[in-house]
Amino acid sequence: MRVVFGAGTKMSFDDMCREAARLGCHGFDLIAPQDWPTLKKYGLTCTMAPAMGVTIRDGLIRPELHDAIERSMHDEIDHGRMTGKRE
């Protein structure tokens, strides 16, 4: 939603969050963890976290990567807990 919400504007992510909160939005999809504090500042959440380091080519379609992807997902869940995000 970040790209769609700010499409055609020069709004900063901070401004997008402020406006989204004013409009009653709950959060944005696919926001990287380094931007989660900005979401939290406005009472928003990352409604769908991106899979860090995973692409279509090296994602869940590759069984040999499942263990590494699972570890990464648990790390992301732990990071979300530390930043106040819901699982």
CNS distance restraints for C-alpha pairs under 8 A (distance, minus, plus):
assign (resid   1 and name CA) (resid   5 and name CA) 5.67 0.50 0.50
assign (resid   1 and name CA) (resid  28 and name CA) 5.56 0.50 0.50
assign (resid   1 and name CA) (resid  29 and name CA) 5.63 0.50 0.50
assign (resid   1 and name CA) (resid  30 and name CA) 7.65 0.50 0.50
assign (resid   2 and name CA) (resid   6 and name CA) 6.19 0.50 0.50
assign (resid   2 and name CA) (resid  13 and name CA) 7.85 0.50 0.50
assign (resid   2 and name CA) (resid  16 and name CA) 7.84 0.50 0.50
assign (resid   2 and name CA) (resid  28 and name CA) 6.26 0.50 0.50
assign (resid   2 and name CA) (resid  29 and name CA) 7.18 0.50 0.50
assign (resid   2 and name CA) (resid  30 and name CA) 7.97 0.50 0.50
assign (resid   2 and name CA) (resid  31 and name CA) 7.59 0.50 0.50
assign (resid   3 and name CA) (resid   7 and name CA) 5.59 0.50 0.50
assign (resid   5 and name CA) (resid  16 and name CA) 7.28 0.50 0.50
assign (resid   6 and name CA) (resid  10 and name CA) 7.25 0.50 0.50
assign (resid   6 and name CA) (resid  11 and name CA) 6.23 0.50 0.50
assign (resid   6 and name CA) (resid  16 and name CA) 6.70 0.50 0.50
assign (resid  11 and name CA) (resid  15 and name CA) 5.80 0.50 0.50
assign (resid  11 and name CA) (resid  16 and name CA) 6.23 0.50 0.50
assign (resid  12 and name CA) (resid  16 and name CA) 6.24 0.50 0.50
assign (resid  13 and name CA) (resid  17 and name CA) 6.15 0.50 0.50
assign (resid  13 and name CA) (resid  38 and name CA) 7.93 0.50 0.50
assign (resid  14 and name CA) (resid  18 and name CA) 6.26 0.50 0.50
assign (resid  14 and name CA) (resid  38 and name CA) 6.37 0.50 0.50
assign (resid  15 and name CA) (resid  19 and name CA) 6.16 0.50 0.50
assign (resid  16 and name CA) (resid  20 and name CA) 5.97 0.50 0.50
assign (resid  17 and name CA) (resid  21 and name CA) 6.06 0.50 0.50
assign (resid  17 and name CA) (resid  27 and name CA) 8.00 0.50 0.50
assign (resid  17 and name CA) (resid  38 and name CA) 7.37 0.50 0.50
assign (resid  17 and name CA) (resid  39 and name CA) 6.34 0.50 0.50
assign (resid  17 and name CA) (resid  42 and name CA) 6.41 0.50 0.50
assign (resid  17 and name CA) (resid  44 and name CA) 7.50 0.50 0.50
assign (resid  18 and name CA) (resid  22 and name CA) 6.25 0.50 0.50
assign (resid  18 and name CA) (resid  42 and name CA) 6.19 0.50 0.50
assign (resid  19 and name CA) (resid  23 and name CA) 6.19 0.50 0.50
assign (resid  20 and name CA) (resid  24 and name CA) 6.32 0.50 0.50
assign (resid  20 and name CA) (resid  25 and name CA) 5.21 0.50 0.50
assign (resid  20 and name CA) (resid  26 and name CA) 7.82 0.50 0.50
assign (resid  20 and name CA) (resid  27 and name CA) 7.52 0.50 0.50
assign (resid  21 and name CA) (resid  25 and name CA) 5.44 0.50 0.50
assign (resid  21 and name CA) (resid  26 and name CA) 7.15 0.50 0.50
assign (resid  21 and name CA) (resid  27 and name CA) 7.97 0.50 0.50
assign (resid  21 and name CA) (resid  42 and name CA) 6.24 0.50 0.50
assign (resid  21 and name CA) (resid  43 and name CA) 7.16 0.50 0.50
assign (resid  21 and name CA) (resid  44 and name CA) 6.90 0.50 0.50
assign (resid  25 and name CA) (resid  44 and name CA) 7.56 0.50 0.50
assign (resid  26 and name CA) (resid  43 and name CA) 7.85 0.50 0.50
assign (resid  26 and name CA) (resid  44 and name CA) 5.34 0.50 0.50
assign (resid  26 and name CA) (resid  45 and name CA) 6.41 0.50 0.50
assign (resid  26 and name CA) (resid  47 and name CA) 7.73 0.50 0.50
assign (resid  27 and name CA) (resid  39 and name CA) 7.17 0.50 0.50
assign (resid  27 and name CA) (resid  44 and name CA) 4.58 0.50 0.50
assign (resid  27 and name CA) (resid  45 and name CA) 4.58 0.50 0.50
assign (resid  27 and name CA) (resid  46 and name CA) 5.61 0.50 0.50
assign (resid  27 and name CA) (resid  47 and name CA) 5.73 0.50 0.50
assign (resid  28 and name CA) (resid  44 and name CA) 7.64 0.50 0.50
assign (resid  28 and name CA) (resid  45 and name CA) 6.67 0.50 0.50
assign (resid  28 and name CA) (resid  46 and name CA) 5.30 0.50 0.50
assign (resid  28 and name CA) (resid  47 and name CA) 5.63 0.50 0.50
assign (resid  28 and name CA) (resid  48 and name CA) 7.47 0.50 0.50
assign (resid  29 and name CA) (resid  46 and name CA) 5.68 0.50 0.50
assign (resid  29 and name CA) (resid  47 and name CA) 5.00 0.50 0.50
assign (resid  29 and name CA) (resid  48 and name CA) 4.70 0.50 0.50
assign (resid  29 and name CA) (resid  49 and name CA) 6.54 0.50 0.50
assign (resid  29 and name CA) (resid  50 and name CA) 7.97 0.50 0.50
assign (resid  30 and name CA) (resid  46 and name CA) 6.83 0.50 0.50
assign (resid  30 and name CA) (resid  47 and name CA) 7.44 0.50 0.50
assign (resid  30 and name CA) (resid  48 and name CA) 5.45 0.50 0.50
assign (resid  30 and name CA) (resid  49 and name CA) 4.91 0.50 0.50
assign (resid  30 and name CA) (resid  50 and name CA) 4.77 0.50 0.50
assign (resid  31 and name CA) (resid  35 and name CA) 6.52 0.50 0.50
assign (resid  31 and name CA) (resid  36 and name CA) 7.12 0.50 0.50
assign (resid  31 and name CA) (resid  46 and name CA) 6.05 0.50 0.50
assign (resid  31 and name CA) (resid  48 and name CA) 7.71 0.50 0.50
assign (resid  31 and name CA) (resid  49 and name CA) 6.21 0.50 0.50
assign (resid  31 and name CA) (resid  50 and name CA) 6.65 0.50 0.50
assign (resid  32 and name CA) (resid  36 and name CA) 6.96 0.50 0.50
assign (resid  32 and name CA) (resid  49 and name CA) 7.12 0.50 0.50
assign (resid  32 and name CA) (resid  50 and name CA) 6.62 0.50 0.50
assign (resid  35 and name CA) (resid  39 and name CA) 6.76 0.50 0.50
assign (resid  36 and name CA) (resid  40 and name CA) 6.20 0.50 0.50
assign (resid  36 and name CA) (resid  45 and name CA) 7.33 0.50 0.50
assign (resid  36 and name CA) (resid  46 and name CA) 6.84 0.50 0.50
assign (resid  36 and name CA) (resid  83 and name CA) 7.41 0.50 0.50
assign (resid  37 and name CA) (resid  41 and name CA) 6.09 0.50 0.50
assign (resid  37 and name CA) (resid  83 and name CA) 7.33 0.50 0.50
assign (resid  38 and name CA) (resid  42 and name CA) 6.85 0.50 0.50
assign (resid  39 and name CA) (resid  43 and name CA) 6.36 0.50 0.50
assign (resid  39 and name CA) (resid  44 and name CA) 4.75 0.50 0.50
assign (resid  39 and name CA) (resid  45 and name CA) 5.72 0.50 0.50
assign (resid  39 and name CA) (resid  46 and name CA) 7.19 0.50 0.50
assign (resid  40 and name CA) (resid  44 and name CA) 5.35 0.50 0.50
assign (resid  40 and name CA) (resid  45 and name CA) 6.39 0.50 0.50
assign (resid  40 and name CA) (resid  84 and name CA) 7.93 0.50 0.50
assign (resid  45 and name CA) (resid  85 and name CA) 6.54 0.50 0.50
assign (resid  46 and name CA) (resid  85 and name CA) 7.41 0.50 0.50
assign (resid  51 and name CA) (resid  73 and name CA) 7.28 0.50 0.50
assign (resid  52 and name CA) (resid  72 and name CA) 7.44 0.50 0.50
assign (resid  54 and name CA) (resid  58 and name CA) 5.95 0.50 0.50
assign (resid  54 and name CA) (resid  59 and name CA) 5.33 0.50 0.50
assign (resid  54 and name CA) (resid  69 and name CA) 7.74 0.50 0.50
assign (resid  55 and name CA) (resid  59 and name CA) 5.48 0.50 0.50
assign (resid  56 and name CA) (resid  61 and name CA) 7.82 0.50 0.50
assign (resid  57 and name CA) (resid  61 and name CA) 7.60 0.50 0.50
assign (resid  57 and name CA) (resid  62 and name CA) 7.94 0.50 0.50
assign (resid  58 and name CA) (resid  62 and name CA) 6.20 0.50 0.50
assign (resid  58 and name CA) (resid  65 and name CA) 7.42 0.50 0.50
assign (resid  59 and name CA) (resid  65 and name CA) 7.29 0.50 0.50
assign (resid  59 and name CA) (resid  69 and name CA) 7.58 0.50 0.50
assign (resid  60 and name CA) (resid  65 and name CA) 7.17 0.50 0.50
assign (resid  60 and name CA) (resid  66 and name CA) 6.33 0.50 0.50
assign (resid  60 and name CA) (resid  69 and name CA) 7.60 0.50 0.50
assign (resid  62 and name CA) (resid  66 and name CA) 6.97 0.50 0.50
assign (resid  65 and name CA) (resid  69 and name CA) 6.13 0.50 0.50
assign (resid  66 and name CA) (resid  70 and name CA) 6.00 0.50 0.50
assign (resid  67 and name CA) (resid  71 and name CA) 6.34 0.50 0.50
assign (resid  68 and name CA) (resid  72 and name CA) 6.23 0.50 0.50
assign (resid  69 and name CA) (resid  73 and name CA) 6.14 0.50 0.50
assign (resid  70 and name CA) (resid  74 and name CA) 6.30 0.50 0.50
assign (resid  71 and name CA) (resid  75 and name CA) 6.26 0.50 0.50
assign (resid  72 and name CA) (resid  76 and name CA) 6.23 0.50 0.50
assign (resid  73 and name CA) (resid  77 and name CA) 6.20 0.50 0.50
assign (resid  74 and name CA) (resid  78 and name CA) 6.17 0.50 0.50
assign (resid  75 and name CA) (resid  79 and name CA) 6.15 0.50 0.50
assign (resid  76 and name CA) (resid  80 and name CA) 6.08 0.50 0.50
assign (resid  77 and name CA) (resid  81 and name CA) 6.27 0.50 0.50
assign (resid  77 and name CA) (resid  87 and name CA) 6.60 0.50 0.50
assign (resid  78 and name CA) (resid  82 and name CA) 6.37 0.50 0.50
assign (resid  79 and name CA) (resid  83 and name CA) 6.36 0.50 0.50
assign (resid  80 and name CA) (resid  84 and name CA) 6.13 0.50 0.50
assign (resid  80 and name CA) (resid  85 and name CA) 4.80 0.50 0.50
assign (resid  80 and name CA) (resid  86 and name CA) 6.95 0.50 0.50
assign (resid  80 and name CA) (resid  87 and name CA) 7.34 0.50 0.50
assign (resid  81 and name CA) (resid  85 and name CA) 5.49 0.50 0.50
assign (resid  81 and name CA) (resid  86 and name CA) 6.84 0.50 0.50
assign (resid  81 and name CA) (resid  87 and name CA) 7.62 0.50 0.50
